[in-house]
Amino acid sequence: MLQYASVIGLIRTILIIMSVYFGIKILARLFAPFLVKFVAKKAEQRFGDQFGQFQGSKPQEKPKNEGEITIDKIPNTKTSNKDAGDYVDYEEIE
């Protein structure tokens, strides 16, 4: 037996689709601020945990006396390569 689509069935289907769409849209507007606040709080917590890990991994330093000099890092000394060649200025050709 073959069934044909009726105009009433088509209109009913379109109304169901539109009501679901607008219902989701309204619910999203109501719950979006709570969702954004929750996500922001979780991100802040994660960043705070990561920051705490970096602070905790640093070795404990003894207190410095006044006038005491300490070197934390030796700077890299850059040496030029003499075999690299000379710098040649260029000219634009028109």
N, C-alpha and C positions, 0 to 999 in steps of 0.2 A: 504494500500500500504506500503510495507516494503522498507526502505532506507538503503543502505549499506554505510559504511564509505569508502571514497576514500583516496588514498595516498596523493593527493594534499591537501585535507582537513586536514589530520593529520599533514602534514608539515606546513600548514598555522597556525594551532592551536599552534604548538610548537614554531613557530617564534613569534607569538603574545605573548605567555607566556614569552619567552626569552627577547623580547623587553621591556615588562613591568618591568621585573626583573632588567634589566640593566638600564632602565630609572630611576627607584626608587633608584638604587645604585648610579648613577651619581648625582641625585638631593640631596641625603643624604650627599654626599661628599661636595657639594657646600654649603648647608645650615647648616651643622653640626656646624661649628665654630660660626655662629650667634646664633644658638640655645643654645650652651654651654655657650656663653657669657651672653645671656639673663637669663638663669637659675642661673648662678653664681651671677649675679647682684641681682636677686630676693632673693637668699639665703642670700647674704650679707645684704640686706635691712631687712630681717626678723630677722637675728641675731642682727643687730643694734637696731631694735625696742625692742626686748626682753631685750637687755642689758640696754636700756633706761628705761624700766619698772622697772628693779631691782634698778637702780640708783635713780629713782623717788620715789620709795616706802620707801626709807630709811629716817627716820625722820631727820629733820634739827638739826644739832648739833651746840651748841653755841661755839664760838671760845675759845680755851683753853689759859689760861695765862701761862706764863713761870713758871715752878716749880709746877704746879697744877697736882695732881695725880687723875686719874679716873680709875675705874674698869668697863670694859664693860661686862665681863662674869666671873662668878665664876666657877673655874674648878671643875670637878667632882672628888670627893675623892673616890678612889677605896679601898674597904675593902675586905679582904680575908675571905672566909667562913671557919671557923675552923672545922666545922662538915663534910667537904667534904672528909676527909681521908688523908692518907699519900701518898707521891709520891713513887712509886715502880719502880726501875730500872729493865729493862728486859735483858735477855741474849738470844742470838741466840742458838738454838739447831741444831746440825748438824747430 
